[in-house]
Amino acid sequence: MADIVVNQDACTQCGACIALCTDHVFELNNGQVRAAKPEECWLCGHCVAVCPADAIQHSAYPLDQCPVVDRATLPGIPALLAAFRERRSARVFRNKPVPRELVRDLVDVARRVPSAENAQPVDWLAFDDPAFVAALSDRAVAVLAQTARLVRNPLLRQVLSFALGPEKVRKGLESAPAFERLAARHAQGEDPIFRQAPVVLVAHVPADDYFGRDHAMYAAYNLMLAAERLGLGTCQIGYFTVALDRSRSLRDRLGLPQGRKPEIILTLGYPRYRFRRAVVRRPPELTWGESTP
């Protein structure tokens, strides 16, 4: 349970902590704001972040670890849009190692994202041993090539439809040509999975996390945007995620902690080429829902 104390000498009774606390930890009683139900706190930190007088002492959020936001240093919309437009997936890297300290800095940036009930569940695995990364790529290609062979076989396709469901088999059959192309390029000496990236990052979450994919994606995109500012490039590797879904032995090779599951796979490195222009993106349709009588 969190230890929460309101400094009555400092409190201005503005009511912000009461209004923002969805679990009604705070209440106004006899002209004083108090933490009446600290056992209900789910550690969102809103109360400490919003208090204009630093009157709230919260065991999970010491004020010396919660700096005051300097809004003068925050980017405006033009700068944000420029950063969003600049980011592109990098698939061709320089033969230059990425310092581990930079990787740590990026992982630190990745934690500053929203998560359900403020669980902050995302952790990371990083691999920068070229031989091990190559071995992971080899195994992933083998898994995907085997998947293509299985779904191509009419008899096995019936068995798989019964075991996995026809929709999964249909998608596997649609993906078979892509998997076969990967295997052909691998046979020619290419690394079609990680493309010889200096670093491979795996975002993982608790195995029972219902919103695990969302949590990992938030964290990963923060990391991807920050990497650009450090002169690095990233790419999400969906093929490896597909291979992980289909191979227990490949998942075991990652060495994930017990009870964790991989969600997002990224490559990281210094791009060989810098993109000069931001290209057009399809404008999304926006439809306002109408209420029904």
For each residue, the residues with C-beta under 8 A, 3 or more apart:
1: 38 39 41
2: 38 41 43 58 59 60
3: 38 57 58 59
4: 25 35 38 41 47 56 57 58 59
5: 35 56 57
6: 11 17 26 32 33 34 35 55 56 57
7: 10 11 54 55 56 57
8: 11 32 55
9:
10: 7 53 54 55
11: 6 7 8 32 33 53 55
12: 52 53 55
13: 28 31 32 33
14: 52
15: 18 19 28 33
16: 19 20 47 50 51 52
17: 6 20 21 26 33 46 47 50 51 56
18: 15 21 24 26 27 28 33
19: 15 16
20: 16 17 46 47 50
21: 17 18 24 25 26 46 47
22: 44
23: 37 40 41 42
24: 18 21 27 37 40
25: 4 21 35 36 37 38 40 41 47
26: 6 17 18 21 33 34 35 36 47
27: 18 24 33 34 36 37
28: 13 15 18 31 32 33
29: 32 34 36
30:
31: 13 28
32: 6 8 11 13 28 29
33: 6 11 13 15 17 18 26 27 28 55
34: 6 26 27 29
35: 4 5 6 25 26 38 41 56
36: 25 26 27 29
37: 23 24 25 27 40 41
38: 1 2 3 4 25 35 41
39: 1
40: 23 24 25 37
41: 1 2 4 23 25 35 37 38
42: 23 117 118
43: 2 60 118
44: 22 118
45: 48 49 58 60 61 66 118
46: 17 20 21 49 50
47: 4 16 17 20 21 25 26 50 51 56 58
48: 45 51 56 58 61 63 66
49: 45 46 66
50: 16 17 20 46 47
51: 16 17 47 48 54 55 56
52: 12 14 16
53: 10 11 12
54: 7 10 51 63
55: 6 7 8 10 11 12 33 51
56: 4 5 6 7 17 35 47 48 51
57: 3 4 5 6 7 63
58: 2 3 4 45 47 48 61 62
59: 2 3 4 62
60: 2 43 45
61: 45 48 58 65 66
62: 58 59 65 66
63: 48 54 57 66
64:
65: 61 62
66: 45 48 49 61 62 63
67:
68:
69: 74
70: 73 74
71: 74
72:
73: 70
74: 69 70 71
75: 79 80 83
76: 79 80
77: 80 81
78: 81 82
79: 75 76 82 83
80: 75 76 77 83 84
81: 77 78 84 85
82: 78 79 85 86
83: 75 79 80 86 87 225 228 229
84: 80 81 87 225
85: 81 82 278
86: 82 83 228 275 278
87: 83 84 224 225 228
88: 233 275
89: 233 234 235 236
90: 93 232 233 234 235 267 269 271
91: 195 235 267
92: 195 271 272 273
93: 90 96 195 196 197 198 233 267 269 270 271 272
94: 269 270 271 272
95: 196
96: 93 198 269 270
97: 128 198
98: 102 103 128 198 199 232 268 269 270
99: 102 103
100: 103 104 126 128
101: 104 105
102: 98 99 105 106 230 232
103: 98 99 100 106 107 126 128 199 201 268
104: 100 101 107 108
105: 101 102 108 109 226 230
106: 102 103 109 110 223 226 227 230 232 268
107: 103 104 110 111 124 126 201 223
108: 104 105 111
109: 105 106 112 222 223 226
110: 106 107 113 122 124 203 219 220 222 223 226
111: 107 108 120 122 219
112: 109 222
113: 110 122 215 218 219 222
114: 218
115: 118 119 120 121 122 211 215 218
116: 119 210 211 214 215
117: 42
118: 42 43 44 45 115
119: 115 116 209 215
120: 111 115
121: 115 205 206 209 212 215
122: 110 111 113 115 203 204 205 215 216 218 219
123: 203 204 205 257 260
124: 107 110 201 202 203 204
125: 201 202 204 254 255 256 262
126: 100 103 107 199 200 201 202
127: 132 133 136 199 200 201 202
128: 97 98 100 103 133 198 199 200
129: 132 133
130: 133 134 196 198
131: 134 135
132: 127 129 135 136
133: 127 128 129 130 136 137 194 196 197 200
134: 130 131 137 138 191 196
135: 131 132 138 139 253
136: 127 132 133 139 140 193 194 200 240 250 253 254
137: 133 134 140 141 186 191 192 193 194 240
138: 134 135 141 142 186
139: 135 136 142 143 243 247 249 250 253
140: 136 137 143 144 193 239 240 243 244 247 250
141: 137 138 144 145 182 183 186 192 193 243
142: 138 139 145 146
143: 139 140 146 147 243 246 247 250
144: 140 141 147 148 179 182 183 239 242 243 246
145: 141 142 148 149 179 180 182 183
146: 142 143 149 150
147: 143 144 150 151 172 175 176 179 246
148: 144 145 151 152 172 175 176 177 179 180 183
149: 145 146 152 153
150: 146 147 153 156 157 160 172
151: 147 148 156 157 160 169 172 173 176
152: 148 149 157 173 176
153: 149 150 156 157
154: 157 158
155: 158 159
156: 150 151 153 159 160
157: 150 151 152 153 154 160 161 169 173
158: 154 155 161 162
159: 155 156 162 163
160: 150 151 156 157 163 164 168 169 172
161: 157 158 164 165 166 169
162: 158 159
163: 159 160
164: 160 161 168 169
165: 161 168 169
166: 161 169 170
167: 170 171
168: 160 164 165 171 172
169: 151 157 160 161 164 165 166 172 173
170: 166 167 173 174
171: 167 168 174 175
172: 147 148 150 151 160 168 169 175 176
173: 151 152 157 169 170 176
174: 170 171
175: 147 148 171 172 178 179 242
176: 147 148 151 152 172 173 179 180
177: 148 180 181
178: 175 181 182
179: 144 145 147 148 175 176 182 183
180: 145 148 176 177 183 184
181: 177 178 184 185 192
182: 141 144 145 178 179 185 186 192 193 239
183: 141 144 145 148 179 180 186 187
184: 180 181 187 188
185: 181 182 188 190 192
186: 137 138 141 182 183 189 190 191 192
187: 183 184
188: 184 185
189: 186
190: 185 186
191: 134 137 186 194 195 196
192: 137 141 181 182 185 186 195 239
193: 136 137 140 141 182 237 239 240 243
194: 133 136 137 191 197 200 237 240 267
195: 91 92 93 191 192 235 267
196: 93 95 130 133 134 191
197: 93 133 194 200 235 267 268 269
198: 93 96 97 98 128 130 268 269 270
199: 98 103 126 127 128 267 268 269
200: 126 127 128 133 136 194 197 237 265 266 267 268
201: 103 107 124 125 126 127 223 265 266 267 268
202: 124 125 126 127 254 256 262 264 265
203: 110 122 123 124 216 219 220 262 263 264 265 266
204: 122 123 124 125 216 256 257 260 261 262 263
205: 121 122 123 209 212 215 216 260 261 263
206: 121 209 212 259 260 261
207: 259 260 261
208: 259
209: 119 121 205 206 212 215 261
210: 116
211: 115 116 214 215
212: 121 205 206 209 215 216 261 263
213: 216 217 263 264
214: 116 211 217 218
215: 113 115 116 119 121 122 205 209 211 212 218 219 263
216: 122 203 204 205 212 213 219 220 263 264
217: 213 214 220 221 263 264
218: 113 114 115 122 214 215 221 222
219: 110 111 113 122 203 215 216 222 223 264
220: 110 203 216 217 223 224 236 264 266
221: 217 218 224 225
222: 109 110 112 113 218 219 225 226
223: 106 107 109 110 201 219 220 226 227 234 266
224: 87 220 221 227 228 234 236 266
225: 83 84 87 221 222 228 229
226: 105 106 109 110 222 223 229 230
227: 106 223 224 230 232 233 234 268
228: 83 86 87 224 225 231 232 233
229: 83 225 226
230: 102 105 106 226 227
231: 228 270
232: 90 98 102 106 227 228 268 269 270 271
233: 88 89 90 93 227 228 268 269 270 271
234: 89 90 223 224 227 266 267 268
235: 89 90 91 195 197 266 267
236: 89 220 224 264 265 266
237: 193 194 200 240 241 265 266 267
238: 241 242 265
239: 140 144 182 192 193 242 243
240: 136 137 140 193 194 237 243 244 265
241: 237 238 244 245 262 263 264 265
242: 144 175 238 239 245 246
243: 139 140 141 143 144 193 239 240 246 247 250
244: 140 240 241 247 250 251 254 262 265
245: 241 242
246: 143 144 147 242 243
247: 139 140 143 243 244 250 251
248: 251 252
249: 139 252 253
250: 136 139 140 143 243 244 247 253 254
251: 244 247 248 254 256 262
252: 248 249 255
253: 135 136 139 249 250
254: 125 136 202 244 250 251 262
255: 125 252
256: 125 202 204 251 260 261 262
257: 123 204 260
258:
259: 206 207 208
260: 123 204 205 206 207 256 257
261: 204 205 206 207 209 212 256
262: 125 202 203 204 241 244 251 254 256 265
263: 203 204 205 212 213 215 216 217 241
264: 202 203 213 216 217 219 220 236 241
265: 200 201 202 203 236 237 238 240 241 244 262
266: 200 201 203 220 223 224 234 235 236 237
267: 90 91 93 194 195 197 199 200 201 234 235 237
268: 98 103 106 197 198 199 200 201 227 232 233 234
269: 90 93 94 96 98 197 198 199 232 233
270: 93 94 96 98 198 231 232 233
271: 90 92 93 94 232 233 274
272: 92 93 94
273: 92
274: 271
275: 86 88 278
276:
277:
278: 85 86 275
279:
280:
281:
282:
283:
284:
285:
286:
287:
288:
289:
290:
291:
292:
293:
